[in-house]
Amino acid sequence: MEYTVPHFNSWKVLEMPLLGYLGFPPFALEYYLSWQAFLLLRSRILSRGGVIPVLALVAVLGLCLAAFWGIDRCTVVY
């Protein structure tokens, strides 16, 4: 498996393009904000009950799977 960043493959550190490492800080911030949003929504949704929490979980899992599929399709060369 080889990691690539289209048009920026010249400088590599441990088989990963140097510019690829710039994605880690925004990802960490995105993860933190997503977790905070999840906690906020969970407290509001659980106070109401019903089918909405299950639908929200299915939607989040679907989006995560779609994101990982897109990441693998665009950045990993087999």
C-alpha positions in Angstrom: 0.0 0.0 0.0 1.3 3.5 -0.9 0.0 6.8 0.4 -0.1 9.6 -2.2 -1.1 13.2 -2.3 -1.9 14.1 -5.9 0.6 16.4 -7.5 2.8 16.6 -4.3 4.6 13.2 -4.2 8.2 14.5 -4.4 9.2 14.8 -0.7 8.4 11.8 1.5 8.9 11.0 5.2 8.3 7.4 6.1 6.7 6.6 2.7 4.1 9.5 3.2 4.3 12.8 1.3 5.4 15.6 3.5 2.3 17.7 2.8 0.1 14.8 3.9 1.2 15.4 7.5 -0.5 18.9 7.3 -3.9 17.1 7.4 -3.4 15.9 11.0 -4.0 19.1 12.9 -7.3 20.0 11.1 -8.4 16.4 11.5 -7.8 16.6 15.3 -9.8 19.9 15.5 -12.6 18.4 13.4 -12.7 15.3 15.6 -12.9 17.4 18.8 -15.7 19.6 17.4 -17.6 16.5 16.2 -17.3 14.9 19.6 -18.6 18.1 21.3 -21.5 18.3 18.8 -22.3 14.6 19.4 -22.4 15.2 23.2 -24.7 18.2 22.8 -27.0 16.4 20.4 -27.0 13.3 22.5 -28.2 15.2 25.6 -31.0 16.9 23.6 -32.1 13.8 21.8 -32.0 11.5 24.8 -34.2 13.9 26.7 -36.9 13.4 24.0 -36.6 9.7 23.4 -38.1 7.9 20.4 -36.7 6.7 17.1 -34.6 9.7 16.3 -31.4 8.5 18.2 -31.4 5.3 16.1 -31.8 7.2 12.8 -29.1 9.7 13.9 -26.7 6.8 14.6 -27.4 5.2 11.2 -26.9 8.5 9.5 -23.6 9.1 11.2 -22.3 5.6 10.5 -23.3 6.0 6.9 -21.4 9.3 6.6 -18.3 7.8 8.2 -18.3 4.8 5.9 -18.8 7.1 2.8 -15.9 9.3 4.0 -13.5 6.4 4.5 -14.5 5.0 1.1 -13.7 8.3 -0.5 -10.4 8.7 1.3 -9.3 5.3 0.3 -10.4 5.8 -3.3 -8.5 9.1 -3.7 -5.4 8.6 -1.6 -4.3 5.0 -1.5 -2.7 3.3 -4.4 -2.6 -0.5 -4.3 
